Amino acid sequence: MRANIVTVVLVMAAIVLAAIHFSSMPWTATRVAAVIVGLPSLALFVLARTELGNSFSVRAKAQQLVTHGLYSRIRNPIYVFGGLVIASFLLYINQPYALLIFVVLIPMQIYRARKEEQVLEAKFGEEYREYKARTWF
């Protein structure tokens, strides 16, 4: 759990420092929208990471089936809200063409999610299939 907290703190610090660095840019509608979407997405990303607790891993593992909180509605909230945070940040720093990163990122996240599904289904069987049927992505 300690590593989870350290990771979240480091990510938050990096985002705050970058936001401060780019704060002198003009406030366009795109930047305002980026903040409106980005801040709640960041909070939900942190919440999802916290709810996952010790079940978080870079490689797909089946330690326990997390089905509470955000995970009761979305199977992969870290991917969803992490993507929104990245997109919002790129818009905040006025780099809309950098959104092309999602051409690679989205298929990669779908691939990772499918690998995780295989591991979880192999360990939890019917319990996972029922969970999958009542949740999105």
N, CA, C and O atoms as a GROMACS GRO file, in nm:
protein
  548
    1MET      N    1   0.082  -0.119   0.000
    1MET     CA    2   0.000   0.000   0.000
    1MET      C    3   0.087   0.126   0.000
    1MET      O    4   0.050   0.227  -0.059
    2ARG      N    5   0.201   0.119   0.065
    2ARG     CA    6   0.290   0.234   0.072
    2ARG      C    7   0.338   0.276  -0.066
    2ARG      O    8   0.347   0.396  -0.095
    3ALA      N    9   0.370   0.178  -0.150
    3ALA     CA   10   0.413   0.208  -0.287
    3ALA      C   11   0.301   0.277  -0.364
    3ALA      O   12   0.328   0.365  -0.447
    4ASN      N   13   0.176   0.238  -0.338
    4ASN     CA   14   0.062   0.303  -0.403
    4ASN      C   15   0.057   0.451  -0.368
    4ASN      O   16   0.037   0.534  -0.457
    5ILE      N   17   0.075   0.483  -0.244
    5ILE     CA   18   0.069   0.622  -0.198
    5ILE      C   19   0.184   0.702  -0.259
    5ILE      O   20   0.164   0.814  -0.305
    6VAL      N   21   0.303   0.645  -0.259
    6VAL     CA   22   0.420   0.713  -0.316
    6VAL      C   23   0.396   0.741  -0.464
    6VAL      O   24   0.426   0.850  -0.512
    7THR      N   25   0.344   0.644  -0.537
    7THR     CA   26   0.318   0.660  -0.679
    7THR      C   27   0.218   0.773  -0.703
    7THR      O   28   0.240   0.859  -0.788
    8VAL      N   29   0.109   0.773  -0.628
    8VAL     CA   30   0.007   0.877  -0.643
    8VAL      C   31   0.065   1.015  -0.611
    8VAL      O   32   0.038   1.111  -0.683
    9VAL      N   33   0.143   1.024  -0.505
    9VAL     CA   34   0.203   1.153  -0.467
    9VAL      C   35   0.298   1.202  -0.577
    9VAL      O   36   0.296   1.320  -0.610
   10LEU      N   37   0.378   1.115  -0.632
   10LEU     CA   38   0.470   1.154  -0.739
   10LEU      C   39   0.397   1.202  -0.864
   10LEU      O   40   0.435   1.302  -0.925
   11VAL      N   41   0.292   1.130  -0.902
   11VAL     CA   42   0.214   1.170  -1.019
   11VAL      C   43   0.148   1.305  -0.995
   11VAL      O   44   0.150   1.392  -1.082
   12MET      N   45   0.090   1.323  -0.877
   12MET     CA   46   0.026   1.450  -0.844
   12MET      C   47   0.127   1.564  -0.846
   12MET      O   48   0.098   1.672  -0.899
   13ALA      N   49   0.244   1.543  -0.789
   13ALA     CA   50   0.347   1.646  -0.786
   13ALA      C   51   0.391   1.684  -0.928
   13ALA      O   52   0.407   1.802  -0.959
   14ALA      N   53   0.409   1.585  -1.012
   14ALA     CA   54   0.449   1.612  -1.151
   14ALA      C   55   0.342   1.692  -1.224
   14ALA      O   56   0.374   1.784  -1.299
   15ILE      N   57   0.217   1.658  -1.203
   15ILE     CA   58   0.108   1.730  -1.269
   15ILE      C   59   0.101   1.874  -1.219
   15ILE      O   60   0.084   1.966  -1.298
   16VAL      N   61   0.112   1.893  -1.089
   16VAL     CA   62   0.106   2.028  -1.032
   16VAL      C   63   0.223   2.113  -1.085
   16VAL      O   64   0.202   2.228  -1.124
   17LEU      N   65   0.343   2.058  -1.086
   17LEU     CA   66   0.459   2.133  -1.137
   17LEU      C   67   0.443   2.169  -1.284
   17LEU      O   68   0.475   2.280  -1.325
   18ALA      N   69   0.394   2.074  -1.364
   18ALA     CA   70   0.374   2.102  -1.506
   18ALA      C   71   0.264   2.207  -1.525
   18ALA      O   72   0.276   2.295  -1.610
   19ALA      N   73   0.157   2.197  -1.447
   19ALA     CA   74   0.047   2.295  -1.456
   19ALA      C   75   0.098   2.435  -1.423
   19ALA      O   76   0.061   2.532  -1.489
   20ILE      N   77   0.180   2.446  -1.321
   20ILE     CA   78   0.238   2.575  -1.284
   20ILE      C   79   0.327   2.628  -1.396
   20ILE      O   80   0.322   2.746  -1.430
   21HIS      N   81   0.408   2.540  -1.452
   21HIS     CA   82   0.500   2.579  -1.559
   21HIS      C   83   0.424   2.638  -1.679
   21HIS      O   84   0.469   2.735  -1.740
   22PHE      N   85   0.309   2.578  -1.712
   22PHE     CA   86   0.233   2.622  -1.829
   22PHE      C   87   0.122   2.722  -1.794
   22PHE      O   88   0.041   2.756  -1.881
   23SER      N   89   0.116   2.768  -1.671
   23SER     CA   90   0.005   2.854  -1.628
   23SER      C   91   0.005   2.992  -1.691
   23SER      O   92  -0.098   3.060  -1.690
   24SER      N   93   0.116   3.036  -1.746
   24SER     CA   94   0.123   3.170  -1.805
   24SER      C   95   0.063   3.178  -1.945
   24SER      O   96   0.048   3.287  -2.001
   25MET      N   97   0.029   3.064  -2.002
   25MET     CA   98  -0.031   3.064  -2.136
   25MET      C   99  -0.171   3.125  -2.129
   25MET      O  100  -0.235   3.120  -2.024
   26PRO      N  101  -0.219   3.182  -2.240
   26PRO     CA  102  -0.354   3.242  -2.240
   26PRO      C  103  -0.462   3.137  -2.212
   26PRO      O  104  -0.451   3.021  -2.252
   27TRP      N  105  -0.566   3.183  -2.142
   27TRP     CA  106  -0.676   3.093  -2.106
   27TRP      C  107  -0.780   3.092  -2.218
   27TRP      O  108  -0.864   3.181  -2.229
   28THR      N  109  -0.770   2.988  -2.301
   28THR     CA  110  -0.865   2.970  -2.411
   28THR      C  111  -0.978   2.878  -2.362
   28THR      O  112  -0.970   2.820  -2.254
   29ALA      N  113  -1.081   2.866  -2.444
   29ALA     CA  114  -1.191   2.775  -2.411
   29ALA      C  115  -1.141   2.631  -2.400
   29ALA      O  116  -1.189   2.554  -2.316
   30THR      N  117  -1.046   2.596  -2.482
   30THR     CA  118  -0.989   2.461  -2.478
   30THR      C  119  -0.919   2.435  -2.345
   30THR      O  120  -0.935   2.328  -2.286
   31ARG      N  121  -0.843   2.532  -2.298
   31ARG     CA  122  -0.773   2.516  -2.170
   31ARG      C  123  -0.871   2.509  -2.054
   31ARG      O  124  -0.852   2.430  -1.961
   32VAL      N  125  -0.975   2.589  -2.059
   32VAL     CA  126  -1.076   2.586  -1.954
   32VAL      C  127  -1.146   2.448  -1.954
   32VAL      O  128  -1.165   2.389  -1.848
   33ALA      N  129  -1.182   2.400  -2.071
   33ALA     CA  130  -1.244   2.268  -2.082
   33ALA      C  131  -1.150   2.159  -2.031
   33ALA      O  132  -1.193   2.064  -1.965
   34ALA      N  133  -1.022   2.174  -2.061
   34ALA     CA  134  -0.923   2.076  -2.014
   34ALA      C  135  -0.920   2.070  -1.862
   34ALA      O  136  -0.910   1.962  -1.804
   35VAL      N  137  -0.927   2.185  -1.797
   35VAL     CA  138  -0.927   2.188  -1.650
   35VAL      C  139  -1.057   2.130  -1.596
   35VAL      O  140  -1.056   2.055  -1.498
   36ILE      N  141  -1.170   2.165  -1.660
   36ILE     CA  142  -1.300   2.116  -1.614
   36ILE      C  143  -1.309   1.964  -1.624
   36ILE      O  144  -1.368   1.900  -1.537
   37VAL      N  145  -1.251   1.906  -1.727
   37VAL     CA  146  -1.251   1.760  -1.743
   37VAL      C  147  -1.135   1.698  -1.666
   37VAL      O  148  -1.150   1.592  -1.604
   38GLY      N  149  -1.020   1.763  -1.668
   38GLY     CA  150  -0.899   1.705  -1.612
   38GLY      C  151  -0.897   1.691  -1.461
   38GLY      O  152  -0.855   1.587  -1.410
   39LEU      N  153  -0.942   1.792  -1.389
   39LEU     CA  154  -0.937   1.784  -1.243
   39LEU      C  155  -1.026   1.674  -1.185
   39LEU      O  156  -0.979   1.596  -1.102
   40PRO      N  157  -1.153   1.665  -1.227
   40PRO     CA  158  -1.233   1.553  -1.176
   40PRO      C  159  -1.178   1.417  -1.221
   40PRO      O  160  -1.183   1.320  -1.146
   41SER      N  161  -1.124   1.412  -1.344
   41SER     CA  162  -1.066   1.286  -1.393
   41SER      C  163  -0.945   1.246  -1.308
   41SER      O  164  -0.926   1.128  -1.278
   42LEU      N  165  -0.864   1.344  -1.271
   42LEU     CA  166  -0.749   1.317  -1.186
   42LEU      C  167  -0.794   1.266  -1.049
   42LEU      O  168  -0.736   1.171  -0.996
   43ALA      N  169  -0.895   1.329  -0.993
   43ALA     CA  170  -0.946   1.284  -0.863
   43ALA      C  171  -1.001   1.142  -0.873
   43ALA      O  172  -0.978   1.060  -0.783
   44LEU      N  173  -1.072   1.111  -0.981
   44LEU     CA  174  -1.127   0.976  -0.998
   44LEU      C  175  -1.016   0.874  -1.026
   44LEU      O  176  -1.025   0.759  -0.984
   45PHE      N  177  -0.913   0.916  -1.098
   45PHE     CA  178  -0.797   0.830  -1.121
   45PHE      C  179  -0.731   0.793  -0.988
   45PHE      O  180  -0.700   0.676  -0.964
   46VAL      N  181  -0.709   0.893  -0.903
   46VAL     CA  182  -0.648   0.868  -0.772
   46VAL      C  183  -0.738   0.778  -0.688
   46VAL      O  184  -0.689   0.686  -0.622
   47LEU      N  185  -0.868   0.804  -0.691
   47LEU     CA  186  -0.962   0.719  -0.617
   47LEU      C  187  -0.957   0.575  -0.667
   47LEU      O  188  -0.954   0.482  -0.586
   48ALA      N  189  -0.956   0.556  -0.798
   48ALA     CA  190  -0.950   0.421  -0.855
   48ALA      C  191  -0.822   0.350  -0.815
   48ALA      O  192  -0.824   0.232  -0.780
   49ARG      N  193  -0.712   0.422  -0.818
   49ARG     CA  194  -0.582   0.364  -0.779
   49ARG      C  195  -0.583   0.325  -0.632
   49ARG      O  196  -0.530   0.221  -0.594
   50THR      N  197  -0.645   0.409  -0.549
   50THR     CA  198  -0.653   0.382  -0.406
   50THR      C  199  -0.745   0.262  -0.380
   50THR      O  200  -0.712   0.175  -0.300
   51GLU      N  201  -0.860   0.257  -0.448
   51GLU     CA  202  -0.953   0.146  -0.430
   51GLU      C  203  -0.892   0.013  -0.473
   51GLU      O  204  -0.925  -0.091  -0.416
   52LEU      N  205  -0.805   0.016  -0.570
   52LEU     CA  206  -0.741  -0.107  -0.617
   52LEU      C  207  -0.643  -0.160  -0.513
   52LEU      O  208  -0.621  -0.281  -0.504
   53GLY      N  209  -0.585  -0.071  -0.435
   53GLY     CA  210  -0.497  -0.111  -0.324
   53GLY      C  211  -0.384  -0.201  -0.368
   53GLY      O  212  -0.317  -0.174  -0.468
   54ASN      N  213  -0.364  -0.309  -0.295
   54ASN     CA  214  -0.253  -0.402  -0.322
   54ASN      C  215  -0.277  -0.489  -0.445
   54ASN      O  216  -0.190  -0.565  -0.486
   55SER      N  217  -0.394  -0.478  -0.504
   55SER     CA  218  -0.423  -0.555  -0.624
   55SER      C  219  -0.362  -0.492  -0.749
   55SER      O  220  -0.363  -0.552  -0.856
   56PHE      N  221  -0.308  -0.370  -0.736
   56PHE     CA  222  -0.245  -0.305  -0.850
   56PHE      C  223  -0.115  -0.374  -0.885
   56PHE      O  224  -0.036  -0.409  -0.797
   57SER      N  225  -0.095  -0.394  -1.015
   57SER     CA  226   0.034  -0.446  -1.063
   57SER      C  227   0.048  -0.404  -1.209
   57SER      O  228  -0.051  -0.379  -1.278
   58VAL      N  229   0.170  -0.399  -1.254
   58VAL     CA  230   0.196  -0.362  -1.392
   58VAL      C  231   0.156  -0.477  -1.484
   58VAL      O  232   0.098  -0.457  -1.590
   59ARG      N  233   0.188  -0.597  -1.442
   59ARG     CA  234   0.149  -0.717  -1.516
   59ARG      C  235   0.019  -0.770  -1.459
   59ARG      O  236  -0.010  -0.753  -1.341
   60ALA      N  237  -0.059  -0.834  -1.545
   60ALA     CA  238  -0.188  -0.887  -1.502
   60ALA      C  239  -0.168  -0.997  -1.397
   60ALA      O  240  -0.102  -1.098  -1.421
   61LYS      N  241  -0.227  -0.974  -1.280
   61LYS     CA  242  -0.226  -1.072  -1.171
   61LYS      C  243  -0.367  -1.082  -1.117
   61LYS      O  244  -0.446  -0.988  -1.131
   62ALA      N  245  -0.399  -1.192  -1.056
   62ALA     CA  246  -0.532  -1.211  -0.998
   62ALA      C  247  -0.517  -1.232  -0.848
   62ALA      O  248  -0.527  -1.345  -0.799
   63GLN      N  249  -0.493  -1.125  -0.776
   63GLN     CA  250  -0.478  -1.135  -0.631
   63GLN      C  251  -0.614  -1.138  -0.563
   63GLN      O  252  -0.641  -1.222  -0.477
   64GLN      N  253  -0.701  -1.044  -0.604
   64GLN     CA  254  -0.838  -1.042  -0.555
   64GLN      C  255  -0.923  -0.970  -0.657
   64GLN      O  256  -0.872  -0.892  -0.738
   65LEU      N  257  -1.053  -0.995  -0.654
   65LEU     CA  258  -1.144  -0.931  -0.746
   65LEU      C  259  -1.201  -0.806  -0.679
   65LEU      O  260  -1.279  -0.816  -0.584
   66VAL      N  261  -1.160  -0.690  -0.727
   66VAL     CA  262  -1.204  -0.562  -0.669
   66VAL      C  263  -1.333  -0.522  -0.740
   66VAL      O  264  -1.333  -0.499  -0.861
   67THR      N  265  -1.443  -0.514  -0.664
   67THR     CA  266  -1.574  -0.484  -0.724
   67THR      C  267  -1.647  -0.372  -0.651
   67THR      O  268  -1.768  -0.354  -0.672
   68HIS      N  269  -1.579  -0.298  -0.568
   68HIS     CA  270  -1.644  -0.190  -0.493
   68HIS      C  271  -1.607  -0.053  -0.550
   68HIS      O  272  -1.516  -0.042  -0.632
   69GLY      N  273  -1.677   0.049  -0.507
   69GLY     CA  274  -1.647   0.186  -0.550
   69GLY      C  275  -1.660   0.203  -0.699
   69GLY      O  276  -1.758   0.157  -0.759
   70LEU      N  277  -1.564   0.269  -0.760
   70LEU     CA  278  -1.566   0.289  -0.905
   70LEU      C  279  -1.568   0.157  -0.981
   70LEU      O  280  -1.624   0.147  -1.090
   71TYR      N  281  -1.506   0.055  -0.922
   71TYR     CA  282  -1.498  -0.076  -0.986
   71TYR      C  283  -1.633  -0.147  -0.990
   71TYR      O  284  -1.646  -0.249  -1.056
   72SER      N  285  -1.733  -0.094  -0.920
   72SER     CA  286  -1.866  -0.154  -0.927
   72SER      C  287  -1.937  -0.115  -1.056
   72SER      O  288  -2.037  -0.176  -1.093
   73ARG      N  289  -1.886  -0.013  -1.126
   73ARG     CA  290  -1.947   0.033  -1.252
   73ARG      C  291  -1.853   0.021  -1.372
   73ARG      O  292  -1.898  -0.003  -1.484
   74ILE      N  293  -1.723   0.037  -1.348
   74ILE     CA  294  -1.623   0.036  -1.456
   74ILE      C  295  -1.514  -0.064  -1.418
   74ILE      O  296  -1.456  -0.054  -1.310
   75ARG      N  297  -1.486  -0.160  -1.506
   75ARG     CA  298  -1.384  -0.260  -1.474
   75ARG      C  299  -1.243  -0.203  -1.475
   75ARG      O  300  -1.156  -0.252  -1.404
   76ASN      N  301  -1.220  -0.100  -1.555
   76ASN     CA  302  -1.086  -0.043  -1.571
   76ASN      C  303  -1.086   0.109  -1.554
   76ASN      O  304  -1.049   0.180  -1.647
   77PRO      N  305  -1.126   0.159  -1.438
   77PRO     CA  306  -1.132   0.304  -1.423
   77PRO      C  307  -0.996   0.372  -1.430
   77PRO      O  308  -0.988   0.490  -1.467
   78ILE      N  309  -0.890   0.303  -1.397
   78ILE     CA  310  -0.757   0.363  -1.408
   78ILE      C  311  -0.727   0.395  -1.554
   78ILE      O  312  -0.671   0.501  -1.584
   79TYR      N  313  -0.762   0.306  -1.646
   79TYR     CA  314  -0.740   0.331  -1.788
   79TYR      C  315  -0.828   0.445  -1.837
   79TYR      O  316  -0.782   0.534  -1.909
   80VAL      N  317  -0.955   0.443  -1.798
   80VAL     CA  318  -1.050   0.545  -1.844
   80VAL      C  319  -1.008   0.683  -1.795
   80VAL      O  320  -0.992   0.776  -1.874
   81PHE      N  321  -0.991   0.696  -1.664
   81PHE     CA  322  -0.961   0.828  -1.609
   81PHE      C  323  -0.816   0.871  -1.635
   81PHE      O  324  -0.788   0.990  -1.647
   82GLY      N  325  -0.726   0.774  -1.644
   82GLY     CA  326  -0.588   0.807  -1.682
   82GLY      C  327  -0.583   0.865  -1.822
   82GLY      O  328  -0.510   0.961  -1.847
   83GLY      N  329  -0.659   0.807  -1.914
   83GLY     CA  330  -0.666   0.860  -2.050
   83GLY      C  331  -0.724   1.000  -2.054
   83GLY      O  332  -0.676   1.085  -2.129
   84LEU      N  333  -0.828   1.023  -1.974
   84LEU     CA  334  -0.887   1.157  -1.968
   84LEU      C  335  -0.789   1.259  -1.909
   84LEU      O  336  -0.784   1.374  -1.953
   85VAL      N  337  -0.712   1.216  -1.810
   85VAL     CA  338  -0.611   1.306  -1.751
   85VAL      C  339  -0.506   1.342  -1.855
   85VAL      O  340  -0.468   1.459  -1.868
   86ILE      N  341  -0.459   1.244  -1.928
   86ILE     CA  342  -0.358   1.269  -2.032
   86ILE      C  343  -0.413   1.362  -2.139
   86ILE      O  344  -0.347   1.459  -2.177
   87ALA      N  345  -0.533   1.333  -2.187
   87ALA     CA  346  -0.594   1.417  -2.291
   87ALA      C  347  -0.613   1.560  -2.240
   87ALA      O  348  -0.582   1.656  -2.311
   88SER      N  349  -0.662   1.574  -2.119
   88SER     CA  350  -0.682   1.708  -2.062
   88SER      C  351  -0.551   1.782  -2.048
   88SER      O  352  -0.544   1.902  -2.077
   89PHE      N  353  -0.448   1.713  -2.004
   89PHE     CA  354  -0.318   1.778  -1.987
   89PHE      C  355  -0.263   1.826  -2.121
   89PHE      O  356  -0.210   1.936  -2.131
   90LEU      N  357  -0.276   1.743  -2.224
   90LEU     CA  358  -0.226   1.782  -2.356
   90LEU      C  359  -0.302   1.903  -2.410
   90LEU      O  360  -0.243   1.989  -2.476
   91LEU      N  361  -0.430   1.911  -2.381
   91LEU     CA  362  -0.507   2.028  -2.422
   91LEU      C  363  -0.471   2.150  -2.336
   91LEU      O  364  -0.466   2.262  -2.387
   92TYR      N  365  -0.446   2.127  -2.208
   92TYR     CA  366  -0.408   2.236  -2.118
   92TYR      C  367  -0.278   2.303  -2.163
   92TYR      O  368  -0.264   2.425  -2.156
   93ILE      N  369  -0.183   2.222  -2.210
   93ILE     CA  370  -0.055   2.279  -2.253
   93ILE      C  371  -0.057   2.317  -2.402
   93ILE      O  372   0.046   2.348  -2.461
   94ASN      N  373  -0.177   2.315  -2.460
   94ASN     CA  374  -0.198   2.358  -2.597
   94ASN      C  375  -0.123   2.272  -2.698
   94ASN      O  376  -0.055   2.323  -2.787
   95GLN      N  377  -0.135   2.141  -2.682
   95GLN     CA  378  -0.072   2.047  -2.774
   95GLN      C  379  -0.177   1.949  -2.827
   95GLN      O  380  -0.164   1.828  -2.806
   96PRO      N  381  -0.279   1.999  -2.897
   96PRO     CA  382  -0.386   1.910  -2.942
   96PRO      C  383  -0.337   1.801  -3.039
   96PRO      O  384  -0.394   1.692  -3.042
   97TYR      N  385  -0.234   1.829  -3.117
   97TYR     CA  386  -0.183   1.727  -3.208
   97TYR      C  387  -0.119   1.611  -3.133
   97TYR      O  388  -0.108   1.500  -3.186
   98ALA      N  389  -0.077   1.636  -3.012
   98ALA     CA  390  -0.020   1.528  -2.931
   98ALA      C  391  -0.125   1.426  -2.892
   98ALA      O  392  -0.092   1.317  -2.845
   99LEU      N  393  -0.254   1.461  -2.911
   99LEU     CA  394  -0.360   1.363  -2.884
   99LEU      C  395  -0.350   1.242  -2.976
   99LEU      O  396  -0.415   1.140  -2.952
  100LEU      N  397  -0.269   1.253  -3.080
  100LEU     CA  398  -0.246   1.137  -3.166
  100LEU      C  399  -0.182   1.022  -3.089
  100LEU      O  400  -0.181   0.908  -3.136
  101ILE      N  401  -0.129   1.051  -2.971
  101ILE     CA  402  -0.075   0.946  -2.886
  101ILE      C  403  -0.182   0.839  -2.856
  101ILE      O  404  -0.150   0.724  -2.830
  102PHE      N  405  -0.309   0.881  -2.861
  102PHE     CA  406  -0.418   0.787  -2.835
  102PHE      C  407  -0.435   0.684  -2.946
  102PHE      O  408  -0.500   0.581  -2.925
  103VAL      N  409  -0.378   0.709  -3.063
  103VAL     CA  410  -0.379   0.610  -3.170
  103VAL      C  411  -0.303   0.485  -3.123
  103VAL      O  412  -0.336   0.374  -3.163
  104VAL      N  413  -0.204   0.505  -3.040
  104VAL     CA  414  -0.126   0.394  -2.983
  104VAL      C  415  -0.182   0.356  -2.846
  104VAL      O  416  -0.195   0.237  -2.816
  105LEU      N  417  -0.214   0.454  -2.764
  105LEU     CA  418  -0.254   0.429  -2.625
  105LEU      C  419  -0.383   0.349  -2.612
  105LEU      O  420  -0.390   0.255  -2.533
  106ILE      N  421  -0.485   0.384  -2.687
  106ILE     CA  422  -0.614   0.316  -2.672
  106ILE      C  423  -0.605   0.168  -2.710
  106ILE      O  424  -0.651   0.084  -2.632
  107PRO      N  425  -0.549   0.132  -2.825
  107PRO     CA  426  -0.536  -0.012  -2.854
  107PRO      C  427  -0.449  -0.085  -2.749
  107PRO      O  428  -0.476  -0.200  -2.715
  108MET      N  429  -0.346  -0.017  -2.700
  108MET     CA  430  -0.261  -0.078  -2.598
  108MET      C  431  -0.340  -0.104  -2.469
  108MET      O  432  -0.326  -0.210  -2.408
  109GLN      N  433  -0.423  -0.009  -2.428
  109GLN     CA  434  -0.503  -0.025  -2.307
  109GLN      C  435  -0.609  -0.133  -2.326
  109GLN      O  436  -0.637  -0.210  -2.233
  110ILE      N  437  -0.668  -0.141  -2.444
  110ILE     CA  438  -0.766  -0.247  -2.471
  110ILE      C  439  -0.697  -0.382  -2.465
  110ILE      O  440  -0.752  -0.477  -2.410
  111TYR      N  441  -0.579  -0.392  -2.522
  111TYR     CA  442  -0.502  -0.517  -2.517
  111TYR      C  443  -0.473  -0.556  -2.372
  111TYR      O  444  -0.492  -0.671  -2.333
  112ARG      N  445  -0.426  -0.460  -2.292
  112ARG     CA  446  -0.396  -0.487  -2.151
  112ARG      C  447  -0.521  -0.530  -2.075
  112ARG      O  448  -0.517  -0.622  -1.994
  113ALA      N  449  -0.632  -0.462  -2.102
  113ALA     CA  450  -0.757  -0.496  -2.034
  113ALA      C  451  -0.800  -0.639  -2.068
  113ALA      O  452  -0.848  -0.712  -1.981
  114ARG      N  453  -0.784  -0.678  -2.192
  114ARG     CA  454  -0.821  -0.815  -2.232
  114ARG      C  455  -0.731  -0.919  -2.166
  114ARG      O  456  -0.778  -1.025  -2.126
  115LYS      N  457  -0.603  -0.888  -2.155
  115LYS     CA  458  -0.511  -0.980  -2.086
  115LYS      C  459  -0.552  -0.994  -1.939
  115LYS      O  460  -0.554  -1.104  -1.884
  116GLU      N  461  -0.585  -0.881  -1.876
  116GLU     CA  462  -0.629  -0.884  -1.736
  116GLU      C  463  -0.757  -0.965  -1.722
  116GLU      O  464  -0.772  -1.042  -1.627
  117GLU      N  465  -0.849  -0.948  -1.818
  117GLU     CA  466  -0.973  -1.024  -1.815
  117GLU      C  467  -0.947  -1.174  -1.819
  117GLU      O  468  -1.010  -1.251  -1.746
  118GLN      N  469  -0.853  -1.216  -1.903
  118GLN     CA  470  -0.820  -1.359  -1.913
  118GLN      C  471  -0.768  -1.413  -1.781
  118GLN      O  472  -0.808  -1.520  -1.737
  119VAL      N  473  -0.680  -1.337  -1.717
  119VAL     CA  474  -0.621  -1.380  -1.590
  119VAL      C  475  -0.729  -1.385  -1.481
  119VAL      O  476  -0.736  -1.481  -1.404
  120LEU      N  477  -0.812  -1.281  -1.476
  120LEU     CA  478  -0.916  -1.276  -1.373
  120LEU      C  479  -1.022  -1.384  -1.396
  120LEU      O  480  -1.069  -1.446  -1.301
  121GLU      N  481  -1.059  -1.407  -1.520
  121GLU     CA  482  -1.158  -1.511  -1.549
  121GLU      C  483  -1.103  -1.649  -1.516
  121GLU      O  484  -1.176  -1.735  -1.467
  122ALA      N  485  -0.975  -1.672  -1.543
  122ALA     CA  486  -0.914  -1.801  -1.511
  122ALA      C  487  -0.916  -1.828  -1.361
  122ALA      O  488  -0.934  -1.942  -1.319
  123LYS      N  489  -0.897  -1.724  -1.281
  123LYS     CA  490  -0.893  -1.744  -1.136
  123LYS      C  491  -1.031  -1.740  -1.071
  123LYS      O  492  -1.060  -1.822  -0.983
  124PHE      N  493  -1.116  -1.646  -1.113
  124PHE     CA  494  -1.244  -1.624  -1.044
  124PHE      C  495  -1.364  -1.680  -1.118
  124PHE      O  496  -1.474  -1.681  -1.063
  125GLY      N  497  -1.346  -1.727  -1.240
  125GLY     CA  498  -1.450  -1.796  -1.316
  125GLY      C  499  -1.582  -1.722  -1.325
  125GLY      O  500  -1.589  -1.608  -1.371
  126GLU      N  501  -1.688  -1.790  -1.280
  126GLU     CA  502  -1.824  -1.736  -1.291
  126GLU      C  503  -1.841  -1.605  -1.217
  126GLU      O  504  -1.915  -1.517  -1.262
  127GLU      N  505  -1.775  -1.590  -1.104
  127GLU     CA  506  -1.784  -1.464  -1.028
  127GLU      C  507  -1.736  -1.347  -1.114
  127GLU      O  508  -1.796  -1.240  -1.112
  128TYR      N  509  -1.627  -1.367  -1.189
  128TYR     CA  510  -1.576  -1.261  -1.276
  128TYR      C  511  -1.669  -1.237  -1.393
  128TYR      O  512  -1.693  -1.123  -1.431
  129ARG      N  513  -1.722  -1.344  -1.453
  129ARG     CA  514  -1.813  -1.328  -1.567
  129ARG      C  515  -1.938  -1.250  -1.526
  129ARG      O  516  -1.987  -1.168  -1.604
  130GLU      N  517  -1.990  -1.273  -1.408
  130GLU     CA  518  -2.106  -1.198  -1.359
  130GLU      C  519  -2.068  -1.051  -1.338
  130GLU      O  520  -2.144  -0.960  -1.374
  131TYR      N  521  -1.952  -1.029  -1.280
  131TYR     CA  522  -1.903  -0.892  -1.258
  131TYR      C  523  -1.887  -0.821  -1.392
  131TYR      O  524  -1.927  -0.705  -1.406
  132LYS      N  525  -1.830  -0.889  -1.489
  132LYS     CA  526  -1.807  -0.832  -1.622
  132LYS      C  527  -1.939  -0.795  -1.690
  132LYS      O  528  -1.948  -0.694  -1.759
  133ALA      N  529  -2.041  -0.877  -1.670
  133ALA     CA  530  -2.171  -0.853  -1.733
  133ALA      C  531  -2.240  -0.728  -1.680
  133ALA      O  532  -2.321  -0.668  -1.750
  134ARG      N  533  -2.208  -0.688  -1.556
  134ARG     CA  534  -2.278  -0.573  -1.499
  134ARG      C  535  -2.193  -0.446  -1.498
  134ARG      O  536  -2.234  -0.346  -1.440
  135THR      N  537  -2.075  -0.448  -1.561
  135THR     CA  538  -1.988  -0.331  -1.563
  135THR      C  539  -1.950  -0.295  -1.707
  135THR      O  540  -1.966  -0.374  -1.800
  136TRP      N  541  -1.899  -0.172  -1.721
  136TRP     CA  542  -1.854  -0.122  -1.851
  136TRP      C  543  -1.703  -0.127  -1.856
  136TRP      O  544  -1.637  -0.108  -1.753
  137PHE      N  545  -1.646  -0.152  -1.971
  137PHE     CA  546  -1.502  -0.158  -1.997
  137PHE      C  547  -1.425  -0.195  -1.872
  137PHE      O  548  -1.303  -0.205  -1.876
   0.00000   0.00000   0.00000
